[in-house]
């Protein structure tokens, strides 16, 4: 009689689904989203991600950028948020008052001028990556792919941009 040979189990293969915690804990958590891994088929595994976490937060948590660089990027985001230009989705055809009166546009002109001055100080390429990652929450590798650069070049350009930004803002 011939013995059947047992197949070896492959190493480093997960046998169970991820434990995301109890349903009660997930119901109380803020900013947690589920997405299916393989296209939404029935019974597909789901992964959890934190929707409030920006790429800048992830880069800091993983040690890719320093604390000074993170604070510089966060300052750029706060300055953009103060301009209230993010809410201007559609064009406005209201009449423009040249003398500075009225001021009903909702745009903070001082914060917007500071934002433009910081972008001018960084230069075109560095301000592009800083705005994409800090303001628009796009990953640095996605920015690099958009400009047909190697994906690792995105994080290098982001570090340079945040260093320039920290130097200009005198963050240490």
SEZANU-866991 format. One record per atom (N, C-alpha, C): x, y, z; residue number from 1; residue in one letter. Coordinates in pm, whole numbers. Each point is the difference from the previous one (the first is absolute). Layout:
BEGIN
[node [X, Y, Z], NUM, "a"]
...
//
This chain:
BEGIN
[node [83, -117, 0], 1, "x"]
[node [-83, 117, 0], 1, "x"]
[node [89, 125, 0], 1, "x"]
[node [-33, 94, -84], 2, "x"]
[node [77, 123, -15], 2, "x"]
[node [-63, 109, 86], 2, "x"]
[node [83, 64, 82], 3, "x"]
[node [-50, 110, 82], 3, "x"]
[node [-6, 127, -82], 3, "x"]
[node [-108, 73, 18], 4, "x"]
[node [-11, 128, -68], 4, "x"]
[node [85, 103, 73], 4, "x"]
[node [70, 77, -77], 5, "x"]
[node [86, 103, 58], 5, "x"]
[node [-85, 124, 31], 5, "x"]
[node [14, 53, 119], 6, "x"]
[node [-73, 120, 39], 6, "x"]
[node [64, 122, -66], 6, "x"]
[node [-84, 86, -46], 7, "x"]
[node [51, 124, -57], 7, "x"]
[node [38, 94, 112], 7, "x"]
[node [112, 65, -16], 8, "x"]
[node [44, 99, 98], 8, "x"]
[node [-84, 127, -15], 8, "x"]
[node [-33, 59, 113], 9, "x"]
[node [-73, 126, -4], 9, "x"]
[node [96, 110, -41], 9, "x"]
[node [-45, 91, -86], 10, "x"]
[node [88, 111, -37], 10, "x"]
[node [26, 90, 121], 10, "x"]
[node [120, 51, 8], 11, "x"]
[node [38, 86, 111], 11, "x"]
[node [-54, 141, -21], 11, "x"]
[node [-22, 68, 109], 12, "x"]
[node [-41, 141, 2], 12, "x"]
[node [-130, 27, -75], 12, "x"]
[node [-91, -94, 3], 13, "x"]
[node [-130, 19, -61], 13, "x"]
[node [-102, 9, 112], 13, "x"]
[node [-78, 107, -3], 14, "x"]
[node [-101, 17, 104], 14, "x"]
[node [-113, -97, -23], 14, "x"]
[node [-42, -64, 105], 15, "x"]
[node [-108, -98, -10], 15, "x"]
[node [-136, 57, 37], 15, "x"]
[node [-3, 113, 69], 16, "x"]
[node [-128, 55, 45], 16, "x"]
[node [-11, 145, -44], 16, "x"]
[node [-119, 51, 10], 17, "x"]
[node [-22, 139, -34], 17, "x"]
[node [50, 90, 113], 17, "x"]
[node [24, 125, -33], 18, "x"]
[node [50, 93, 99], 18, "x"]
[node [-104, 26, 107], 18, "x"]
[node [47, 18, 122], 19, "x"]
[node [-89, 31, 110], 19, "x"]
[node [-7, 152, 11], 19, "x"]
[node [-117, 56, -32], 20, "x"]
[node [-16, 145, 3], 20, "x"]
[node [-56, 48, 132], 20, "x"]
[node [-22, -90, 92], 21, "x"]
[node [-57, 39, 128], 21, "x"]
[node [-147, -35, 5], 21, "x"]
[node [-58, 25, 115], 22, "x"]
[node [-143, -32, 19], 22, "x"]
[node [-86, 100, -76], 22, "x"]
[node [-120, -39, -36], 23, "x"]
[node [-89, 94, -69], 23, "x"]
[node [-30, 124, 85], 23, "x"]
[node [-3, -16, 132], 24, "x"]
[node [-27, 115, 86], 24, "x"]
[node [113, 101, -6], 24, "x"]
[node [125, -51, 1], 25, "x"]
[node [116, 89, -7], 25, "x"]
[node [5, 71, -135], 25, "x"]
[node [-33, -72, -106], 26, "x"]
[node [1, 62, -132], 26, "x"]
[node [-110, 102, -15], 26, "x"]
[node [-114, -22, 66], 27, "x"]
[node [-110, 96, -9], 27, "x"]
[node [36, 131, 69], 27, "x"]
[node [83, -5, 104], 28, "x"]
[node [38, 120, 72], 28, "x"]
[node [120, 70, -61], 28, "x"]
[node [78, -71, -81], 29, "x"]
[node [120, 59, -59], 29, "x"]
[node [-38, 105, -103], 29, "x"]
[node [79, 105, -4], 30, "x"]
[node [-28, 110, -92], 30, "x"]
[node [97, -7, -117], 30, "x"]
[node [-51, 7, -121], 31, "x"]
[node [86, 6, -116], 31, "x"]
[node [43, -133, -57], 31, "x"]
[node [-60, -110, 43], 32, "x"]
[node [38, -131, -53], 32, "x"]
[node [-93, -36, -114], 32, "x"]
[node [57, -41, -111], 33, "x"]
[node [-78, -40, -117], 33, "x"]
[node [40, -141, -41], 33, "x"]
[node [-93, -75, -57], 34, "x"]
[node [27, -132, -53], 34, "x"]
[node [1, 8, -152], 34, "x"]
[node [89, -74, -62], 35, "x"]
[node [-3, -13, -144], 35, "x"]
[node [34, -145, -35], 35, "x"]
[node [-60, -49, -107], 36, "x"]
[node [26, -137, -38], 36, "x"]
[node [132, -9, -74], 36, "x"]
[node [67, -112, 16], 37, "x"]
[node [133, -16, -57], 37, "x"]
[node [-8, -38, -146], 37, "x"]
[node [-91, -90, -37], 38, "x"]
[node [2, -53, -136], 38, "x"]
[node [-127, 32, -78], 38, "x"]
[node [-31, 125, -13], 39, "x"]
[node [-104, 43, -91], 39, "x"]
[node [-143, -11, 48], 39, "x"]
[node [-25, -34, 122], 40, "x"]
[node [-135, 0, 53], 40, "x"]
[node [-79, -126, -25], 40, "x"]
[node [66, -110, -28], 41, "x"]
[node [-74, -125, -17], 41, "x"]
[node [-57, -46, 133], 41, "x"]
[node [-99, -85, -6], 42, "x"]
[node [-64, -50, 121], 42, "x"]
[node [101, -81, 81], 42, "x"]
[node [9, 26, 127], 43, "x"]
[node [91, -73, 87], 43, "x"]
[node [144, 47, -8], 43, "x"]
[node [24, 111, -66], 44, "x"]
[node [137, 51, -15], 44, "x"]
[node [51, 53, 132], 44, "x"]
[node [130, -6, 18], 45, "x"]
[node [59, 54, 121], 45, "x"]
[node [-11, 152, -2], 45, "x"]
[node [-7, 56, 116], 46, "x"]
[node [-7, 145, 12], 46, "x"]
[node [119, 47, 80], 46, "x"]
[node [49, 117, -35], 47, "x"]
[node [107, 59, 78], 47, "x"]
[node [-50, 131, 59], 47, "x"]
[node [64, 41, 106], 48, "x"]
[node [-40, 121, 71], 48, "x"]
[node [106, 105, -24], 48, "x"]
[node [-42, 121, -24], 49, "x"]
[node [93, 111, -7], 49, "x"]
[node [-60, 119, 73], 49, "x"]
[node [86, 88, 42], 50, "x"]
[node [-43, 118, 74], 50, "x"]
[node [-18, 113, -99], 50, "x"]
[node [-119, 48, -15], 51, "x"]
[node [-29, 101, -102], 51, "x"]
[node [49, 139, 39], 51, "x"]
[node [18, 24, 129], 52, "x"]
[node [46, 132, 42], 52, "x"]
[node [150, 16, -14], 52, "x"]
[node [73, -108, -23], 53, "x"]
[node [146, 7, -4], 53, "x"]
[node [44, 42, -139], 53, "x"]
[node [80, 105, -7], 54, "x"]
[node [49, 50, -128], 54, "x"]
[node [131, -70, -34], 54, "x"]
[node [44, 10, -125], 55, "x"]
[node [131, -57, -34], 55, "x"]
[node [113, 60, 84], 55, "x"]
[node [-13, 128, 35], 56, "x"]
[node [102, 63, 83], 56, "x"]
[node [7, -66, 138], 56, "x"]
[node [-117, -34, 57], 57, "x"]
[node [-3, -71, 128], 57, "x"]
[node [65, -137, -11], 57, "x"]
[node [-30, -71, -108], 58, "x"]
[node [59, -133, -18], 58, "x"]
[node [150, 7, -17], 58, "x"]
[node [49, 99, -74], 59, "x"]
[node [145, 13, -19], 59, "x"]
[node [70, 28, 132], 59, "x"]
[node [-64, 79, 87], 60, "x"]
[node [60, 29, 131], 60, "x"]
[node [-2, -125, 89], 60, "x"]
[node [-112, -73, 0], 61, "x"]
[node [-11, -121, 81], 61, "x"]
[node [102, -106, -42], 61, "x"]
[node [27, -8, -127], 62, "x"]
[node [95, -101, -50], 62, "x"]
[node [145, 46, 6], 62, "x"]
[node [24, 125, 41], 63, "x"]
[node [136, 49, 12], 63, "x"]
[node [60, 44, -132], 63, "x"]
[node [-82, 25, -100], 64, "x"]
[node [51, 41, -131], 64, "x"]
[node [35, 148, 1], 64, "x"]
[node [-76, 80, 73], 65, "x"]
[node [31, 142, 16], 65, "x"]
[node [21, 29, 148], 65, "x"]
[node [72, 106, 28], 66, "x"]
[node [28, 37, 138], 66, "x"]
[node [-115, 82, 57], 66, "x"]
[node [9, 27, 129], 67, "x"]
[node [-102, 79, 67], 67, "x"]
[node [-1, 144, -51], 67, "x"]
[node [116, 55, -28], 68, "x"]
[node [9, 137, -53], 68, "x"]
[node [-66, 7, -136], 68, "x"]
[node [26, -99, -85], 69, "x"]
[node [-61, -4, -132], 69, "x"]
[node [-152, -15, 11], 69, "x"]
[node [-45, -82, 94], 70, "x"]
[node [-143, -19, 20], 70, "x"]
[node [-66, 131, 43], 70, "x"]
[node [62, 71, 93], 71, "x"]
[node [-59, 125, 46], 71, "x"]
[node [-4, 104, -111], 71, "x"]
[node [102, 1, -86], 72, "x"]
[node [0, 93, -113], 72, "x"]
[node [-113, -34, -98], 72, "x"]
[node [-18, -127, -29], 73, "x"]
[node [-109, -41, -88], 73, "x"]
[node [-136, 28, 59], 73, "x"]
[node [-13, -21, 130], 74, "x"]
[node [-127, 27, 67], 74, "x"]
[node [-29, 151, -1], 74, "x"]
[node [102, 81, 15], 75, "x"]
[node [-17, 145, -6], 75, "x"]
[node [-51, 42, -137], 75, "x"]
[node [52, -63, -106], 76, "x"]
[node [-47, 30, -135], 76, "x"]
[node [-147, -37, -15], 76, "x"]
[node [-40, -114, 56], 77, "x"]
[node [-140, -41, -6], 77, "x"]
[node [-89, 98, 76], 77, "x"]
[node [42, 42, 119], 78, "x"]
[node [-81, 93, 81], 78, "x"]
[node [-13, 134, -72], 78, "x"]
[node [109, 44, -63], 79, "x"]
[node [-5, 126, -73], 79, "x"]
[node [-97, -10, -118], 79, "x"]
[node [2, -114, -70], 80, "x"]
[node [-95, -19, -111], 80, "x"]
[node [-143, -6, 53], 80, "x"]
[node [-19, -63, 114], 81, "x"]
[node [-133, -10, 57], 81, "x"]
[node [-52, 137, 42], 81, "x"]
[node [89, 87, 46], 82, "x"]
[node [-41, 135, 40], 82, "x"]
[node [-44, 84, -119], 82, "x"]
[node [50, -31, -118], 83, "x"]
[node [-38, 81, -116], 83, "x"]
[node [-145, -20, -38], 83, "x"]
[node [-56, -114, 36], 84, "x"]
[node [-136, -38, -38], 84, "x"]
[node [-13, -11, -151], 84, "x"]
[node [111, -13, -70], 85, "x"]
[node [-5, -19, -146], 85, "x"]
[node [-40, -142, -34], 85, "x"]
[node [13, -91, 95], 86, "x"]
[node [-36, -139, -26], 86, "x"]
[node [-151, -15, -21], 86, "x"]
[node [-80, 90, 55], 87, "x"]
[node [-144, -10, -14], 87, "x"]
[node [-49, 58, -133], 87, "x"]
[node [85, 75, -69], 88, "x"]
[node [-40, 60, -127], 88, "x"]
[node [13, -104, -111], 88, "x"]
[node [-102, -82, -14], 89, "x"]
[node [4, -108, -98], 89, "x"]
[node [-34, 52, -139], 89, "x"]
[node [-103, 85, -10], 90, "x"]
[node [-45, 48, -129], 90, "x"]
[node [44, 144, -20], 90, "x"]
[node [-4, 42, -123], 91, "x"]
[node [37, 136, -33], 91, "x"]
[node [-106, 97, 51], 91, "x"]
[node [43, 118, 34], 92, "x"]
[node [-92, 103, 44], 92, "x"]
[node [2, 112, -103], 92, "x"]
[node [-118, 37, -46], 93, "x"]
[node [-11, 106, -99], 93, "x"]
[node [-53, 128, 63], 93, "x"]
[node [17, 12, 130], 94, "x"]
[node [-40, 124, 67], 94, "x"]
[node [92, 112, -46], 94, "x"]
[node [-49, 120, 11], 95, "x"]
[node [84, 112, -40], 95, "x"]
[node [115, 16, 98], 95, "x"]
[node [113, 39, -49], 96, "x"]
[node [119, 17, 81], 96, "x"]
[node [9, 146, 41], 96, "x"]
[node [10, 22, 129], 97, "x"]
[node [11, 136, 51], 97, "x"]
[node [148, 31, 15], 97, "x"]
[node [45, 99, -73], 98, "x"]
[node [143, 28, -9], 98, "x"]
[node [49, 79, 120], 98, "x"]
[node [-83, 84, 58], 99, "x"]
[node [46, 88, 106], 99, "x"]
[node [17, -70, 134], 99, "x"]
[node [-28, -129, 8], 100, "x"]
[node [20, -73, 125], 100, "x"]
[node [-121, 1, 90], 100, "x"]
[node [-106, 64, -40], 101, "x"]
[node [-120, 4, 82], 101, "x"]
[node [-83, -125, -18], 101, "x"]
[node [-97, -16, 82], 102, "x"]
[node [-91, -114, -15], 102, "x"]
[node [54, -124, 67], 102, "x"]
[node [106, -57, -48], 103, "x"]
[node [69, -113, 61], 103, "x"]
[node [-87, -121, 27], 103, "x"]
[node [-100, -27, -80], 104, "x"]
[node [-88, -112, 27], 104, "x"]
[node [43, -130, -67], 104, "x"]
[node [123, -8, -48], 105, "x"]
[node [40, -120, -75], 105, "x"]
[node [27, -119, 91], 105, "x"]
[node [33, 23, 125], 106, "x"]
[node [29, -109, 92], 106, "x"]
[node [144, -46, -5], 106, "x"]
[node [78, 54, -91], 107, "x"]
[node [140, -37, -14], 107, "x"]
[node [84, 88, 91], 107, "x"]
[node [84, -60, 80], 108, "x"]
[node [90, 76, 86], 108, "x"]
[node [120, 40, -84], 108, "x"]
[node [4, 125, -41], 109, "x"]
[node [103, 46, -93], 109, "x"]
[node [139, -4, 61], 109, "x"]
[node [11, 26, 129], 110, "x"]
[node [132, 0, 64], 110, "x"]
[node [59, -141, 6], 110, "x"]
[node [-82, -96, 38], 111, "x"]
[node [48, -138, 5], 111, "x"]
[node [32, -51, -140], 111, "x"]
[node [-80, 39, -99], 112, "x"]
[node [26, -43, -137], 112, "x"]
[node [130, 62, -53], 112, "x"]
[node [25, 126, 34], 113, "x"]
[node [124, 64, -42], 113, "x"]
[node [121, -69, 65], 113, "x"]
[node [-12, -37, 128], 114, "x"]
[node [108, -73, 67], 114, "x"]
[node [22, -137, -64], 114, "x"]
[node [-110, -66, -37], 115, "x"]
[node [10, -132, -63], 115, "x"]
[node [72, 11, -135], 115, "x"]
[node [-35, 100, -78], 116, "x"]
[node [65, 20, -131], 116, "x"]
[node [146, 38, 18], 116, "x"]
[node [31, 81, 101], 117, "x"]
[node [139, 38, 26], 117, "x"]
[node [84, -122, 40], 117, "x"]
[node [-57, -90, 79], 118, "x"]
[node [72, -123, 36], 118, "x"]
[node [24, -87, -122], 118, "x"]
[node [-100, -10, -87], 119, "x"]
[node [18, -79, -121], 119, "x"]
[node [107, 60, -90], 119, "x"]
[node [3, 131, -10], 120, "x"]
[node [101, 67, -81], 120, "x"]
[node [140, -24, 57], 120, "x"]
[node [10, -1, 132], 121, "x"]
[node [128, -23, 66], 121, "x"]
[node [51, -142, -23], 121, "x"]
[node [-91, -96, -6], 122, "x"]
[node [39, -140, -20], 122, "x"]
[node [38, -30, -144], 122, "x"]
[node [-57, 69, -94], 123, "x"]
[node [24, -31, -140], 123, "x"]
[node [-114, -84, -55], 123, "x"]
[node [-4, -13, -132], 124, "x"]
[node [-114, -64, -65], 124, "x"]
[node [-11, -148, 33], 124, "x"]
[node [109, -74, -14], 125, "x"]
[node [-7, -146, 19], 125, "x"]
[node [-23, -37, 146], 125, "x"]
[node [73, 64, 90], 126, "x"]
[node [-15, -32, 142], 126, "x"]
[node [-135, 44, 54], 126, "x"]
[node [-51, 113, -48], 127, "x"]
[node [-133, 42, 47], 127, "x"]
[node [-108, -92, -55], 127, "x"]
[node [24, -58, -116], 128, "x"]
[node [-98, -93, -58], 128, "x"]
[node [-13, -125, 86], 128, "x"]
[node [112, -57, 42], 129, "x"]
[node [-7, -122, 82], 129, "x"]
[node [-50, 33, 141], 129, "x"]
[node [38, 113, 54], 130, "x"]
[node [-46, 37, 134], 130, "x"]
[node [-151, 23, 1], 130, "x"]
[node [-50, 65, -102], 131, "x"]
[node [-144, 24, -7], 131, "x"]
[node [-76, -131, -22], 131, "x"]
[node [55, -88, -84], 132, "x"]
[node [-68, -128, -28], 132, "x"]
[node [-10, -84, 126], 132, "x"]
[node [106, -7, 79], 133, "x"]
[node [2, -87, 118], 133, "x"]
[node [-67, 67, 120], 133, "x"]
[node [34, 125, 28], 134, "x"]
[node [-48, 66, 122], 134, "x"]
[node [-143, 50, -13], 134, "x"]
[node [-37, 51, -117], 135, "x"]
[node [-130, 62, -16], 135, "x"]
[node [-101, -96, -63], 135, "x"]
[node [40, -66, -108], 136, "x"]
[node [-93, -84, -74], 136, "x"]
[node [-1, -145, 45], 136, "x"]
[node [83, -36, 98], 137, "x"]
[node [7, -135, 57], 137, "x"]
[node [28, -106, -105], 137, "x"]
[node [91, 28, -89], 138, "x"]
[node [44, -96, -100], 138, "x"]
[node [133, -56, 47], 138, "x"]
[node [27, -125, -29], 139, "x"]
[node [128, -56, 44], 139, "x"]
[node [112, 54, -87], 139, "x"]
[node [121, -3, 54], 140, "x"]
[node [115, 52, -74], 140, "x"]
[node [30, -87, -121], 140, "x"]
[node [-20, -130, 11], 141, "x"]
[node [27, -86, -115], 141, "x"]
[node [-102, 23, -111], 141, "x"]
[node [-125, 29, 35], 142, "x"]
[node [-101, 32, -101], 142, "x"]
[node [35, 130, -71], 142, "x"]
[node [52, 97, 76], 143, "x"]
[node [45, 125, -62], 143, "x"]
[node [113, -27, -98], 143, "x"]
[node [94, -84, 38], 144, "x"]
[node [113, -31, -88], 144, "x"]
[node [-47, -71, -126], 144, "x"]
[node [-95, -91, 13], 145, "x"]
[node [-52, -70, -118], 145, "x"]
[node [-71, 96, -94], 145, "x"]
[node [-68, 99, 56], 146, "x"]
[node [-70, 98, -82], 146, "x"]
[node [96, 79, -88], 146, "x"]
[node [121, 24, 52], 147, "x"]
[node [101, 75, -75], 147, "x"]
[node [104, -92, -65], 147, "x"]
[node [-32, -129, -7], 148, "x"]
[node [84, -102, -65], 148, "x"]
[node [141, -4, 59], 148, "x"]
[node [6, 4, 131], 149, "x"]
[node [126, -14, 74], 149, "x"]
[node [-1, -135, 70], 149, "x"]
[node [115, -51, 40], 150, "x"]
[node [0, -121, 82], 150, "x"]
[node [-77, 24, 131], 150, "x"]
[node [-68, -102, 48], 151, "x"]
[node [-88, 19, 116], 151, "x"]
[node [78, 43, 124], 151, "x"]
[node [125, -42, 14], 152, "x"]
[node [82, 39, 116], 152, "x"]
[node [38, 148, -6], 152, "x"]
[node [-2, 58, -119], 153, "x"]
[node [36, 141, -15], 153, "x"]
[node [-103, 91, 68], 153, "x"]
[node [-125, -46, 11], 154, "x"]
[node [-103, 82, 63], 154, "x"]
[node [29, 30, 145], 154, "x"]
[node [43, -101, 74], 155, "x"]
[node [28, 23, 142], 155, "x"]
[node [127, 84, 19], 155, "x"]
[node [97, -15, -90], 156, "x"]
[node [121, 82, 8], 156, "x"]
[node [-33, 147, -26], 156, "x"]
[node [-83, 25, -100], 157, "x"]
[node [-41, 138, -29], 157, "x"]
[node [-84, 57, 114], 157, "x"]
[node [-83, -85, 61], 158, "x"]
[node [-80, 46, 114], 158, "x"]
[node [89, 40, 116], 158, "x"]
[node [101, -80, 28], 159, "x"]
[node [93, 36, 109], 159, "x"]
[node [70, 132, -29], 159, "x"]
[node [44, 19, -124], 160, "x"]
[node [64, 127, -36], 160, "x"]
[node [-96, 116, 18], 160, "x"]
[node [-123, -17, -45], 161, "x"]
[node [-100, 107, 11], 161, "x"]
[node [-28, 33, 145], 161, "x"]
[node [-13, -100, 83], 162, "x"]
[node [-30, 25, 142], 162, "x"]
[node [119, 60, 72], 162, "x"]
[node [122, -35, -42], 163, "x"]
[node [118, 64, 58], 163, "x"]
[node [5, 148, -35], 163, "x"]
[node [-28, 34, -125], 164, "x"]
[node [-3, 140, -41], 164, "x"]
[node [-110, 74, 74], 164, "x"]
[node [-113, -63, 13], 165, "x"]
[node [-113, 61, 70], 165, "x"]
[node [33, 23, 148], 165, "x"]
[node [65, -96, 64], 166, "x"]
[node [38, 15, 141], 166, "x"]
[node [104, 112, 16], 166, "x"]
[node [90, 12, -98], 167, "x"]
[node [101, 105, 8], 167, "x"]
[node [-67, 137, -16], 167, "x"]
[node [-92, 14, -93], 168, "x"]
[node [-67, 127, -24], 168, "x"]
[node [-87, 38, 120], 168, "x"]
[node [-68, -98, 57], 169, "x"]
[node [-88, 27, 114], 169, "x"]
[node [75, 5, 134], 169, "x"]
[node [129, -30, -4], 170, "x"]
[node [87, -3, 118], 170, "x"]
[node [-51, -97, 105], 170, "x"]
[node [-36, -120, -47], 171, "x"]
[node [-42, -108, 89], 171, "x"]
[node [122, -84, 30], 171, "x"]
[node [27, -19, 127], 172, "x"]
[node [115, -84, 37], 172, "x"]
[node [-36, -99, 107], 172, "x"]
//
